[in-house]
């Protein structure tokens, strides 16, 4: 019997506009009405305002920033893993001209002007045309730009995001990350960097939560589609990737289902609920 559903958001649970709708929300309500636990496991920061826009006042656990933070049903942090100050200082010193998002539990600091930061994200024109207004601006809401070295080091940083377009800088940064055992890069897609503490991933965060809830791993169903979902899909026996997932995610998952554009994930969740009732 499945007691807990854990799912990624973009490209997985959410619709093609990267948001919720009546069908998705009714599916979550069915999970909760059947005394099951619902968990979102996302690379997003998912601060309170964004959470409420997507899910209202529903009682959902949040694994966010690829597993760096876990929120319980009362919106309290029950797990937090930060990046050490030495690493942050090195990144700022070694790559002074690169724009980074330094994410803490309360805010996001960017060491560049807003215009430069958005231009760096917008070099892939097709990507911008597809998601700029629906997704990119959502991720950028609340960013604080032109943050100083000192301001960033004063924060407890849990995740660092960036897109590096200069090939030489990208190569140097990738080498730096690969040679630093204290951090790991778990990006959704190639070309992005999503840096966290080396112990952080969605699967580890979910296992922490399962111990808190006294739920067995065999009683969990997981869903994901990107590079930051690989452990979540590989380490749980009831794991599902939509057909639109990248190759690594599909290979890690035990099952492949339909496209997320056709509500494959909420449909599968409803099937699991019905199976529980047999």
Number of C-alpha atoms within 10 A of each C-alpha: 13 19 20 23 21 24 30 28 20 21 21 27 26 22 20 16 15 17 16 16 13 8 13 19 17 13 18 23 16 15 20 16 10 13 11 16 20 20 24 22 30 23 24 17 24 18 14 11 9 15 15 12 11 16 16 12 10 15 17 19 20 27 31 23 28 29 28 27 24 26 18 16 13 9 14 11 14 12 15 15 18 20 20 16 15 9 14 17 14 12 16 18 11 13 13 13 11 21 24 22 24 25 23 21 20 12 14 24 22 22 22 20 13 16 9 13 21 16 10 17 19 16 12 11 10 10 12 15 11 12 15 17 11 15 15 16 12 14 14 14 10 13 16 17 18 15 17 14 14 9 11 22 16 10 18 18 26 24 29 22 20 20 20 20 15 10 9 10 14 17 11 13 18 15 11 15 17 13 11 12 11 14 21 19 22 23 19 20 12 10 11 17 23 20 22 27 21 16 14 24 26 30 24 17 23 23 17 14 21 16 11 10 11 8 16 13 18 13 15 20 23 29 31 32 31 24 18 27 31 25 17 30 30 20 17 21 17 19 23 30 34 26 19 18 23 17 13 16 27 25 15 22 27 17 16 19 17 16 16 23 17 12 18 20 29 21 18 17 22 16 11 17 19 11 11 12 8 6
